[in-house]
Amino acid sequence: MVISTGRSIITMTMRTATITEFSSSYRSLPGLLHLLQFGDSALPIGGFSFSNGLESAIQQNLVHDKETLREFTLTAMNQAATSDGIALLTAHRAARADDRGALQVIDKAVFERKLNEETRLMTVRMGRKLCELSASIIDDRLNRDWLECIKTAETPGTHPVSLGLAFAALDVDGRDAFGAQQYGVATTILGAALRLMRVSFMDTQKILLEATSTVAPAYEEIADAGIEDMASFAPMVDILAAVHVKGHVRMFMN
């Protein structure tokens, strides 16, 4: 396009993008807002009550400054990716296929891989609360039926499975669902850190920015994994959880 200004002529090359091109390159606005809503640490499912092991790590002096907090956060995210992250993706695929038998297998596999009382409590309490929320605000039969399965003790109702169901109902794709789950792990730990140790908002936001940059590579590693690939070698986390159960002073439930 050529535009004349009177004194000079400006040549502008304009590229016309079709609706198809935009739709293939950009996430829909509703999809983005759904991610923000269900990935928000303020979502009323009780996440603020848990520290993902950070409280005991601080009490045992394993985490004592911003650098050790950074290492703890990145390690927790990596462990979550190969355990709850795989469970989330497989549950998301099963929900889209309306495979209820597979959902129960996945849910029980997640629960059985939580070796200590506190992590089991965390995953089923948050999972049930999330499913109650989803069944109430999303018009989706599978989420409502899943809540009934939880209430009747047909299935444990773990958090990654409930999250996979919610995102499938909202038509959020698996990669974005995984991103929201990883973001939730990081913000749970960093939010707890602000209440447990001497660290600033600037420090935690810097750690969060670095942590989120690891999510895309982590997704590529487990994108096609099945439930049989779910694993997490985290002996220190299990030891810290055992210590926390017997702790006399506790701010968090795990």
Secondary structure, DSSP 8 states (H G I E B T S, - for coil): -EEE-SS-EEE-------HHHHHHHS--HHHHHHHHHHT-TTSTTTGGG--TTHHHHHHTTS--SHHHHHHHHHHHHHHHIIIIIHHHHHHHHHHHTT-HHHHHHHHHHHHHT--SHHHHHHHHHHHHHHHHHHHHHS--HHHHHHHHHHHTTSS---HHHHHHHHHHHTT--HHHHHHHHHHHHHHHHHHHHHHHSS--HHHHHHHHHHHHTTHHHHHHHHTT--GGG-----HHHHHHHHHHHT-SS-SS--
